[in-house]
Amino acid sequence: MATTAREASTVAPPASLRLPGIVLGVGLGEFVDGILLHQIMRWYYLLDSNGPDLPYAHPDTVTGLRMNSVWDGVFHAMCWLSLLTGLGLLHARATRNRRRIWASRALWGWILTGWGLFNLVDGIVDHHVLGIHHIHAGPRQLWWDIGYLVLSALLVAGGYLLQRSARSAGRAV
């Protein structure tokens, strides 16, 4: 499907979709993490400590559950702010043809990249450096955490390749 010069001038180039896409991806990654893993599957909470580092935050106690509910709420507020910021950035960069931008491989590639980057930072910092929670606590928690990092790296790589395919095809969408 060829893009005319006039159509091309109304669509944001892939580079200008980088920041909005990454910020949107961070927000979406946060929401999937918080809603799916924290709330629906209840594998962990934000400060779910399995050791003596944060005994007051263990969700098996009323105090710990209250503390984790508050911090999971703060986490969800950050998710919301990430999405609003990403939408604002996208709106500022979008020209006339917003429907084409939402269908853009470049935008969705950057969104997947942002999602994976959020997961990588979360997995490295929260799971391994700080140890404030793990993906699925128990005897195989290291393997769950490593799997999370591998999936995150695949999201970054897949997103990067998707957005590059839009650029290498000579179009933003």
Secondary structure, DSSP 8 states (H G I E B T S, - for coil): ----HHHHHTS--GGGGHHHHHHHHHHHHHHHIIIIIIIIS----TT--SSTTSGGG-TTSHHHHHHHHHHHHHHHHHHHHHHHHHHHHHHHH--S-HHHHHT-HHHHHHHHHHHHHHHHHIIIIIIIIS-S--SS-STTHHHHHHHHHHHHHHHHHHHHHHHHHHHHTTS--
